[in-house]
């Protein structure tokens, strides 16, 4: 079973959410899971684009209003 980390990014706007997600992923091992939440929907979209470009996998992605939830599997 892989380890799961949580990253709460409420109150932050870009580029901080992408930078903090990138930093956390760099600390993780292959196969581990990162669950990212925040309250600025555009940041969620930016994180999703970053993940898609850099080879990790998005397992789940939701935006409800301005709140977002992203579940990422480290490649």
MARTORNU-15177 format. One record per atom (N, C-alpha, C, CB): residue number from 0; residue in one letter; x negated, y negated, z negated. Coordinates in Angstrom, 3 decimals, always signed. Atoms other than C-alpha are relative to their C-alpha. Glycine has a CB too. Layout:
<recs>
 lomar torlo     east    north       up
   NUM     a        X        Y        Z
...
</recs>
This chain:
<recs>
 lomar torlo     east    north       up
     0     x   -0.840   +1.178   +0.000
     0     x   +0.000   +0.000   +0.000
     0     x   -0.891   -1.249   +0.000
     0     x   +0.959   +0.006   -1.224
     1     x   +0.836   +1.198   -0.109
     1     x   -1.415   -3.394   +0.979
     1     x   +0.410   -1.041   -1.038
     1     x   +0.095   -0.596   +1.415
     2     x   -0.209   +1.054   +0.991
     2     x   -1.757   -6.295   -1.424
     2     x   +0.751   -1.160   +0.657
     2     x   -1.361   -0.486   -0.597
     3     x   -0.770   +1.142   -0.497
     3     x   +0.649   -9.240   -1.036
     3     x   -0.341   -1.241   -0.815
     3     x   +1.522   +0.288   -0.061
     4     x   +0.285   +1.292   +0.615
     4     x   -0.207  -12.877   -1.762
     4     x   +1.133   -0.960   +0.327
     4     x   -1.366   -0.568   +0.487
     5     x   -1.005   +1.037   -0.229
     5     x   +2.161  -15.848   -2.074
     5     x   -0.686   -1.355   +0.047
     5     x   +1.095   +0.024   -1.103
     6     x   +0.546   +1.345   -0.143
     6     x   +1.339  -19.359   -0.915
     6     x   +1.179   -0.964   +0.104
     6     x   -0.949   -0.112   +1.255
     7     x   -1.098   +0.962   +0.029
     7     x   +3.795  -22.131   -1.858
     7     x   -0.540   -1.365   +0.411
     7     x   +0.663   -0.063   -1.415
     8     x   +0.501   +1.241   -0.575
     8     x   +3.360  -25.304   +0.171
     8     x   +1.032   -1.124   -0.056
     8     x   -0.425   +0.233   +1.430
     9     x   -1.015   +1.044   +0.146
     9     x   +6.316  -27.418   -1.006
     9     x   -0.663   -1.361   -0.186
     9     x   +0.931   +0.308   -1.191
    10     x   +0.476   +1.368   +0.153
    10     x   +5.762  -31.150   -0.702
    10     x   -1.177   -0.366   +0.884
    10     x   -0.372   -0.229   -1.403
    11     x   +1.147   +0.271   -0.863
    11     x   +2.945  -30.841   +1.842
    11     x   +0.428   -0.121   +1.456
    11     x   -1.052   +1.099   -0.148
    12     x   -0.234   +0.152   -1.439
    12     x   +2.978  -32.032   +5.462
    12     x   -1.316   +0.227   +0.727
    12     x   +0.591   -1.413   +0.338
    13     x   +1.185   -0.333   -0.797
    13     x   +0.574  -31.209   +8.269
    13     x   -0.996   -1.142   -0.009
    13     x   +0.394   +0.338   +1.439
    14     x   +0.570   -1.312   -0.294
    14     x   -2.258  -30.667   +8.546
    14     x   -0.234   +0.892   -1.228
    14     x   -1.289   -0.184   +0.713
    15     x   +0.323   -0.766   +1.204
    15     x   -2.443  -29.444   +4.907
    15     x   +0.574   +1.427   -0.020
    15     x   +0.499   -0.742   -1.197
    16     x   -0.506   -1.376   +0.042
    16     x   -0.095  -26.410   +5.213
    16     x   -0.773   +0.959   +0.902
    16     x   +1.453   +0.016   +0.391
    17     x   +0.777   -0.856   -0.908
    17     x   -1.997  -25.036   +8.222
    17     x   -1.386   +0.253   -0.583
    17     x   -0.116   -0.647   +1.407
    18     x   +1.344   -0.139   +0.563
    18     x   -5.370  -25.671   +6.567
    18     x   -0.008   +0.933   -1.211
    18     x   -0.552   -1.373   -0.395
    19     x   -0.044   -0.859   +1.184
    19     x   -4.346  -24.001   +3.302
    19     x   +0.335   +1.443   +0.360
    19     x   +1.019   -0.534   -0.999
    20     x   -0.303   -1.355   -0.481
    20     x   -2.852  -21.016   +5.154
    20     x   -1.254   +0.627   +0.587
    20     x   +1.137   -0.024   +1.056
    21     x   +1.238   -0.491   -0.612
    21     x   -6.063  -20.651   +7.163
    21     x   -1.015   +0.391   -1.083
    21     x   -0.603   -1.075   +0.943
    22     x   +0.954   -0.267   +1.080
    22     x   -8.203  -20.845   +4.003
    22     x   +0.365   +1.284   -0.745
    22     x   -0.048   -1.186   -0.981
    23     x   -0.431   -1.196   +0.733
    23     x   -6.119  -18.201   +2.211
    23     x   -0.210   +1.253   +0.844
    23     x   +1.482   -0.120   -0.412
    24     x   +0.202   -1.155   -0.876
    24     x   -6.203  -15.842   +5.214
    24     x   -1.479   +0.372   +0.090
    24     x   +0.556   -0.288   +1.401
    25     x   +1.441   -0.271   -0.050
    25     x   -9.995  -16.186   +5.352
    25     x   -0.498   +0.723   -1.240
    25     x   -0.766   -1.293   +0.171
    26     x   +0.375   -0.669   +1.253
    26     x  -10.165  -14.936   +1.739
    26     x   +0.538   +1.428   -0.079
    26     x   +0.507   -0.803   -1.192
    27     x   -0.695   -1.285   +0.077
    27     x   -8.021  -11.871   +2.484
    27     x   -0.674   +1.077   +0.828
    27     x   +1.428   -0.158   +0.451
    28     x   +0.501   -1.163   -0.726
    28     x   -8.833   -8.372   +3.735
    28     x   +1.014   +0.426   +1.070
    28     x   -0.289   +1.172   -0.979
    29     x   -0.852   -0.521   -1.062
    29     x   -7.445   -6.733   +6.888
    29     x   +1.126   +0.841   -0.595
    29     x   -0.827   +0.834   +0.999
    30     x   -1.161   -0.767   +0.436
    30     x   -3.939   -5.351   +6.364
    30     x   +0.757   -0.606   -1.164
    30     x   -0.423   +1.359   -0.365
    31     x   -0.697   +0.639   +1.108
    31     x   -3.079   -7.585   +3.412
    31     x   +1.075   -0.946   +0.541
    31     x   -0.998   -0.766   -0.906
    32     x   -1.160   +0.796   -0.380
    32     x   +0.133   -9.632   +3.488
    32     x   -0.043   -1.351   -0.706
    32     x   +1.307   +0.745   -0.335
    33     x   -0.113   +1.343   +0.559
    33     x   +0.551  -13.385   +2.971
    33     x   +1.413   -0.499   +0.256
    33     x   -1.062   -0.970   +0.619
    34     x   -1.323   +0.591   -0.105
    34     x   +3.988  -14.843   +2.259
    34     x   -0.136   -1.492   -0.263
    34     x   +1.007   +0.665   -0.994
    35     x   +0.151   +1.450   +0.069
    35     x   +4.051  -18.596   +2.927
    35     x   +1.384   -0.640   -0.036
    35     x   -0.828   -0.535   +1.206
    36     x   -1.253   +0.747   +0.063
    36     x   +6.899  -20.904   +1.876
    36     x   -0.303   -1.479   -0.100
    36     x   +0.864   +0.460   -1.193
    37     x   +0.145   +1.440   +0.081
    37     x   +7.385  -24.623   +2.185
    37     x   +1.316   -0.689   +0.299
    37     x   -1.079   -0.483   +0.955
    38     x   -1.237   +0.768   -0.154
    38     x   +9.920  -27.406   +2.563
    38     x   -0.091   -1.068   +1.086
    38     x   +0.361   -0.649   -1.310
    39     x   +0.099   +0.909   -1.152
    39     x   +8.916  -29.136   +5.806
    39     x   -0.073   +0.876   +1.244
    39     x   -1.264   -0.966   -0.108
    40     x   -0.141   -0.962   -1.092
    40     x  +10.142  -27.103   +8.784
    40     x   -1.031   -0.123   +1.110
    40     x   +1.338   -0.136   +0.588
    41     x   +0.994   +0.184   -1.064
    41     x   +7.709  -28.627  +11.287
    41     x   -1.328   +0.667   -0.369
    41     x   -0.220   -1.503   +0.274
    42     x   +1.219   -0.683   +0.445
    42     x   +4.807  -27.306   +9.198
    42     x   +0.120   +1.503   +0.212
    42     x   -0.283   -0.304   -1.483
    43     x   -0.222   -1.417   -0.243
    43     x   +6.327  -23.835   +9.409
    43     x   -0.252   +0.366   +1.452
    43     x   +1.410   +0.384   -0.391
    44     x   +0.226   -0.224   -1.439
    44     x   +6.337  -24.077  +13.203
    44     x   -1.490   -0.087   +0.330
    44     x   +0.793   -1.032   +0.844
    45     x   +1.433   +0.158   -0.258
    45     x   +2.720  -25.288  +13.191
    45     x   -0.801   +1.193   -0.519
    45     x   -0.512   -1.289   -0.643
    46     x   +0.675   -1.186   +0.544
    46     x   +1.610  -22.397  +10.965
    46     x   +0.238   +1.188   +0.926
    46     x   +0.504   +0.321   -1.440
    47     x   -0.334   -1.103   -0.912
    47     x   +3.413  -19.943  +13.260
    47     x   -0.861   -0.065   +1.257
    47     x   +1.499   -0.041   +0.379
    48     x   +0.833   +0.156   -1.208
    48     x   +1.598  -21.345  +16.326
    48     x   -1.460   +0.334   -0.295
    48     x   +0.108   -1.440   +0.551
    49     x   +1.382   -0.299   +0.379
    49     x   -1.749  -21.163  +14.507
    49     x   -0.212   +1.516   -0.099
    49     x   -0.353   -0.683   -1.345
    50     x   +0.122   -1.452   +0.190
    50     x   -1.184  -17.495  +13.550
    50     x   +0.015   +0.711   +1.348
    50     x   +1.142   +0.534   -0.900
    51     x   -0.109   -0.638   -1.317
    51     x   -0.148  -16.534  +17.085
    51     x   -1.272   -0.190   +0.831
    51     x   +1.204   -0.565   +0.759
    52     x   +1.230   +0.274   -0.763
    52     x   -3.314  -18.133  +18.526
    52     x   -1.227   +0.707   -0.573
    52     x   -0.258   -1.494   +0.042
    53     x   +1.202   -0.494   +0.646
    53     x   -5.725  -16.601  +16.009
    53     x   +0.034   +1.471   -0.383
    53     x   -0.258   -0.796   -1.202
    54     x   +0.072   -1.451   +0.061
    54     x   -4.781  -12.928  +16.065
    54     x   +0.631   +0.715   -1.178
    54     x   -1.353   +0.365   +0.038
    55     x   -0.717   -0.667   +1.072
    55     x   -2.972  -12.271  +12.794
    55     x   +1.438   +0.242   +0.480
    55     x   -0.031   -0.851   -1.326
    56     x   -1.349   -0.374   -0.437
    56     x   +0.597  -10.883  +12.951
    56     x   +1.068   -0.640   -0.877
    56     x   +0.161   +1.520   -0.013
    57     x   -1.148   +0.511   +0.729
    57     x   +3.833  -12.568  +11.989
    57     x   +1.004   +1.138   -0.130
    57     x   +0.630   -1.243   +0.717
    58     x   -0.957   -1.071   +0.271
    58     x   +6.083   -9.982  +10.358
    58     x   +1.409   -0.570   -0.080
    58     x   -0.357   +0.738   -1.308
    59     x   -1.309   +0.634   +0.167
    59     x   +8.926  -12.360   +9.508
    59     x   -0.183   -1.506   +0.028
    59     x   +0.687   +0.450   -1.327
    60     x   +0.060   +1.457   -0.100
    60     x   +9.661  -16.017  +10.244
    60     x   +1.421   -0.539   -0.087
    60     x   -0.698   -0.456   +1.329
    61     x   -1.324   +0.593   +0.163
    61     x  +12.657  -18.036   +9.015
    61     x   -0.138   -1.480   -0.313
    61     x   +0.793   +0.719   -1.114
    62     x   -0.153   +1.403   +0.391
    62     x  +13.546  -21.700   +8.917
    62     x   +1.480   -0.205   -0.288
    62     x   -0.523   -0.997   +1.126
    63     x   -1.367   +0.327   +0.396
    63     x  +16.679  -22.739   +7.036
    63     x   -0.004   -1.444   -0.468
    63     x   +0.534   +0.969   -1.125
    64     x   +0.090   +1.426   +0.286
    64     x  +17.177  -26.486   +7.084
    64     x   -1.452   -0.407   +0.177
    64     x   +0.518   -0.337   -1.444
    65     x   +1.422   +0.353   -0.046
    65     x  +13.703  -27.781   +6.270
    65     x   -0.880   +1.050   -0.680
    65     x   -0.221   -1.356   -0.658
    66     x   +0.767   -1.041   +0.697
    66     x  +12.662  -24.728   +4.206
    66     x   -0.439   +1.082   +0.983
    66     x   +0.838   +0.625   -1.145
    67     x   +0.483   -1.077   -0.860
    67     x  +10.510  -22.107   +5.888
    67     x   -0.608   +1.128   -0.823
    67     x   -1.026   -0.533   +0.998
    68     x   +0.585   -1.196   +0.591
    68     x   +9.340  -18.589   +5.084
    68     x   -0.719   +0.749   +1.113
    68     x   +1.091   +0.901   -0.691
    69     x   +0.795   -0.739   -0.994
    69     x   +6.565  -16.797   +6.972
    69     x   -0.700   +1.141   -0.709
    69     x   -1.040   -0.932   +0.720
    70     x   +0.705   -1.169   +0.538
    70     x   +5.293  -13.295   +6.271
    70     x   -1.027   +0.402   +1.042
    70     x   +0.991   +1.198   -0.334
    71     x   +1.128   -0.188   -0.909
    71     x   +1.853  -12.719   +7.823
    71     x   -0.799   +1.218   -0.418
    71     x   -0.900   -1.250   +0.029
    72     x   +0.894   -1.123   +0.256
    72     x   -0.231   -9.570   +8.128
    72     x   -1.375   -0.348   +0.548
    72     x   +0.542   +1.316   +0.639
    73     x   +1.384   +0.329   -0.373
    73     x   -3.986  -10.211   +8.175
    73     x   -0.554   +1.051   +0.964
    73     x   -0.900   -0.098   -1.263
    74     x   +0.570   -0.909   -0.996
    74     x   -5.650   -8.709  +11.257
    74     x   -1.398   +0.432   -0.406
    74     x   -0.034   -0.665   +1.383
</recs>
